[in-house]
């Protein structure tokens, strides 16, 4: 028997219209709710008000089809009409690798000025355990209202994986941790509108730690295989063959792939959020920090491999043109957040190399004053082609056939019938 929700939601507010917030906003609109989307980026609001989407996972048609349900604005006063408000703003790291909650503080402070009785506020931004109760609740209570009595607060970690189609917002179980039983019940009813399975945990801290564990698990295992890749390179062993062989074991082994570094908002950031908070409790998260450092060092290793490959071919890095294939942080999306390709390009440019790139999902890189060029154009003139992000639309047989030299950081040239001396792999 289907459980009947006890709480009714007609209008939802979403603060932060990026890779997390915009898909949520669209999902609630498709569920029949009115949506107030708030963002400080006027360019995003212009696109949305014109019915256009700037995120691959959100087709523009969904924005246009549900246009009457949306209000796109930078005005927080519009959130007073919402029954629930989701905060999905960026939570990056400072240059010193410490949590930067500036966007969260700004949005919570602005929200407190329009908060009204009965509203549910859910934080989805990835952060350290304790943020919801220790930071968000006090800021919202500056409104004069009391959490748990006048309004309700919960944390629900986002599980968006850009470009993924097998698991969607609806089919991925949603974890919620409420600040008290009533907040938990309201959050469960709220997310049941757009998620098939809602997993209730005992409080916000458990939900916050759940998010960190999920991503640190991946970051640690990627760090392990990256370290194995460096060792295997020194020993002349093909790490890709090693991983494939190990993956034939039917138990006790999960396959992770090496690469030139981690990208996206979560994996490069989450280990440092936990290690920072752990120090407050007198605990040194050495294992977690080591994984973070290992992954952070991979772009430098990739740059060194490029230099060595050029030197072996008799080309000085300072005189070389290098074609970077794929600059987004993962395949088949245009997301540049923390992309290792950008760091590799900066390092090679600093060494005097001329950089060009091809990426069907990223037409321009203003920070480099570069635009994506046709594959045949850059391969014909480049001394070295770096496969940094392996987009499915790229024909790697053509890449190997046309390039003078290929350095493959993603293992996509394995199995191709190519001249082995022409291709070097991570």
N, C-alpha and C positions, 0 to 999 in steps of 0.2 A: 504493500500500500504506500503510495507516494505521500510524503509528509507535506502538509499544507503550511506555507510560510505564515508566520504570525505578524510580520511587519510589511507594510506596503511602501513601495518606493515608486514615485512618479517622475522625479527629476533628480539627476545625478550631476555633480560637478566634478570635473577632472582638471587638476592643476598640473601642467607640464604635458605638452602634446608631442612628445618624442616617440621613440620606438616602443615604449610601454604605454604611455597615456593615450596616444591616438588610436591604437587597436582597441583599447578598453572603451573609449568614447564611442567608437563605431559599433562595438558589440552591444553596448547598452541601448544605443539608438535602434539597432535591429531588434532588440527585445521589447521595443515599444516605449522606452522612456524618453523624456526630454533630456538633452545633454547641454550643459554649459561648459565649454572648453576654454580654459584660461592659460595664456602663455605670454611671456614678456617679449618674445621674438615676433616683431611685427611682420616679418617676411612670411612666417608660418601662417599667421592669421590671414594675410592677404591671399595666400594660396588656398587656404581652406574656405574662405568666404567666396572664392571664385570657383569652388567645387573641385579643386585640384588636390591631389595627394603628393606628398614628398617622401613617402615611405613605400618601398616595394610591396610589403605585406598588406598594405591597405589600397586596394584598387580605387582609382578616382571615381569609378561608378558608384561605389558605396557612399562616398561623400555626397555626390549629387542626388542619388536616390533617396537619401534620408535628410536632405537639406532642411526640410521644415522642422526636424527634430533638434537641429543644432543651433547653438549660439556660440560663435567664436569671438573671444574678447580678451582684453588685458585688464578689464575692470572687475576687481574682486567683489564689488557690491552685487554683481549678478549671482553670486553664489549663495546669497541669502535665501533664494527660492529653492535651493537644493535640499533634498531629504538626506542625501549622502554625498560626501566629498572625498575623492581619492587624490592623494598627493603622490605624484610620480615625477618628481624633479630630479635632476642629476645630483649624485653624491660622489664627486671625484676625489682624488688625493691632492694634497698640497705638494709643492716641489720637494718637501721633506718627507714625503710618503706618509702623511698623517691625514685623517679624515677631514674633508672640507664640506661642512654642513651649511655653507653660506646660503645656497639656494633654498634649502629646507627652512632655515631660520627666517629668510625673507618671506617665503610663502606662508609659513605658519603665523608670522606676525600680521601679515595682511589679512589672512583668514580670520584671525581672532577679532578683528574689527567689525566683521559682519556675521560672526557665528551666532546662531540662534538656538533656542531650546529644541531638543528632540533630534538634532542632527547627528548623523554618524560620520566620523572622520576616520579614514583608513589611510595609513602610510604604506606605500609600496616601494619606495626608494630603498635600495640596499644600504644597510648600515650596520653598526655594531650593536650587540645586545644591550638593551637598556635605553636606547635612543627614544623609543616611543613614550615610555613612562617618565624618563628623566629629563628629556629635552622637549618633546612635542607637547605633552600634556600641560606642563607649566606655561608654555607660551600661549596655548589656547585658553588656559584659565585666566589669562590677563584680560579676557573679555568680561570677567565678572561671573561667568558661569562655571559650574563645577562638573568635572568629568565623572561619569558614572551615575550622576543624578540629573543634570541638566542636558548634557550631551554625552556621546559615547565614542570611544576610541579603540581602534584595533590596528594590528599590523598584519599585512598579507604579502609575502614575498612574491615579486613578479617572477614568472618563469617563461618569459618571452625568448624565443630563439629565432632571430631574424632569418627569414628564408626557409624555415622549416614548414613542411606541409603535412607530415604524418601525425604530428601532435599540434593541435591548435589551442587557442585560449579555452574553447569549450571542452575539449577532450583531455586536457592536461589537468590532473587533480589540483585543486586550489587549497593551499594551507592558510588558515586564519587563526590568529591568536588575539582574543579580545581582552581589554583591560576591565575584567569583571564579567560575570555571567550574562548580563543583559547586553553588553557590547558584543560578546561572542555570538549570542543568538541573532542579533541584528546583522552582524557581518556575514554570518552563515546564510541567512535569508537573502541578503543583498547579492552575494556572489552566486547563489543558486540560480539567479536569473540568467547568467551567462556561462556558467560552468556546470558540467554534468556531475562532478564529484567535488564536494567541499570537505576538507579534512580539518576538523577543529582540534587545536592543541590548547594546552592549559593557560597560556598567556602570551603576551607579545614577545617576551624574551626567547621563548622556545621557537616561535616563528622566525624571529630575527636570526637565531643561531642555525636554524634549519637551512635558511638561504645560504649562510656562509659555508656550512658543511657541504652542501651540494656542489658549490663552485670550488671550494678548496680541495675536495676530493678529486675533481678533474684537474685542477692546477697542479697538485702534488704529483699525480700520475703522469701528466704531461712533462713536468720537470724531470721525473725519473727517466722517461724515455728520451728526453732531450739530452740528459747527461750521458745516457747510454750511446746516443748518437755521436756525441763528441768523442767518447772513448773508442767507439767502433771506427770512427773516421781515422783516428791515429793508428789503429791496428789494421786498417785496410779491409774492414769487414762491412758488408752491406747491411745497415741497420734495418732497412725495409724487409729484407729477406728474413732477418732475425725475428722481427715482429710478426710477420706472417706465419713463420714456423711455430712460434710460441702460442699464437692464437688458435692453433689446431688442438690444443689441450682443452678438453670439454669442461673443465672445472678449474677454479682457483686462479684464473687469469682473465683480466679484462684488457682488451686491445686498445692502446692509445698510440697515436701517431706523432712522430717528431715534427718539428717545424722551425721556422726562423724567429719565433716569438709568439706571444699571446696578444690577441686583440679583443675588441669589444669592451663594454663597460665593466663587466663583472669579473672575469678571470684574472686580469692584471691587477685588479683593485682589492678584491675581497680578502685575500690573505693578509694584506696590510691592515685592513680594518680590524680583523680579529687580533693580530699580534699587538696592535696599538692598545686595544682594550684590555688584553691579557696583562699587559704591564701594570695597569692600574691595580690588579689583584696580586702583584708580585710574582707573576708567572711569565716565564720566557718561552714563547712559542717558537723554539729554535727550528723545529722540523718545518713548520709552516713558512717561517721567514726564509729558510734555505731554499725552499721550492720557489718562493717569490723571486729571490735573487737569481736563481738558475734560469728561470724563464725571462727575467729582465735582461740577462746577459746574452741571450740568444741572438738578437739583432747584431751585436758586436761580432759574435762568432760568424754569422752569415756574411758580414762585411769582410772579415778576414779570409773567409773561403773564396769570396769573389776576387780579392786581391791576389791570393795564391794562384787561382785559376788563370788570371790574366798574366801573372808573372811567368807561369809555366809555358804560356803561349808566346812569351816574348813581348808582351805589351805592358807598358807602365800604366798604372791606374790613373795617373795625372793626365795621360794622353788618350785615355780610352773613352769610347761612348758605350754606355751600358743601358740596355733596354730592360725595363722592369715590367714583367707580365703579371698583372693583378696587383692593385694597390689597396683594395678594401681589406678588412680584417678577416673575412671568411668568404667562401665561394658563393657566387651567384646573388650577392647583395651589394649595395653601394655604400655600406656603413664603414666609415673611416675611423671610428672611435678606437684609439689606442692601437691603430694598425702598425704592425712591425715594419711593413713596407716603407712607411714614411720615415721611420728612424734610419732604416738602411739607406734610403735615398739621401737623407741629410748627411750621413757619414761618408758616403761615397762622393757626394758633391764637395764636401769639405776637403777631400783628398785630391780634388781637381778633376774628377771624372765629369763628363757630360752625360746628363741623365735624360732619358725619354721613357715614355711608358705607354702601355696599352691596357685598357680596362673597359669592357663594354658596359659596366655599371657605374663608372665614375668618369663623366665626360671632361671634367676640368679639375685641376688642382691649383687654385689661386695662390696658395702659399708658396708654391714652387714656380709660379708663372708658366705652367705647363698645361697642355690639353692632351687627351688620349689620341694617339695616332694609329692609323691602320697598321695591322700586324705586319704586312709585307713591307711597308715603308721602313719601319724601324729595324726589322730583322735584317734587311738588306745592308744596312750601314753600321749596325752595332758590332762592337768587338765581342760582346758577351751579352747573352740573354739570361736574365734571372727569373725563374718561375717562383714567384713569392706567394701568390694566391692563385689556386687552380680553378678558374671558372670553367664550367662545363661547355660554354659556347666556343671555347678556344680549341682549335685543332692542333694538338701537340705533335702529331706526326709532321705537320707542316712546319711547326716551330723548329723541330730538330733538323728537318731537311733544309730549311732556309737560313738558319743561324750559323754563324761561324763557330760559336762555342755556346753551350748551354749549361747552366748551373741550376739543377732541379732541387728545390728545397721541399717539394711536396710528393716526390716519388711517382709522379704521373707519367714519367717516361719509361718506367719499368714495363717490360713486356713488349715495347715497341721494337720493330725490326729496324734498328738504326746502327750507325757506326759508333761503336762503344767509346772510342777515343774522343768523340765529339761531345759527349755528355758526362758531366760530373754531378754526383748526387750528394745530398747532405749525409 
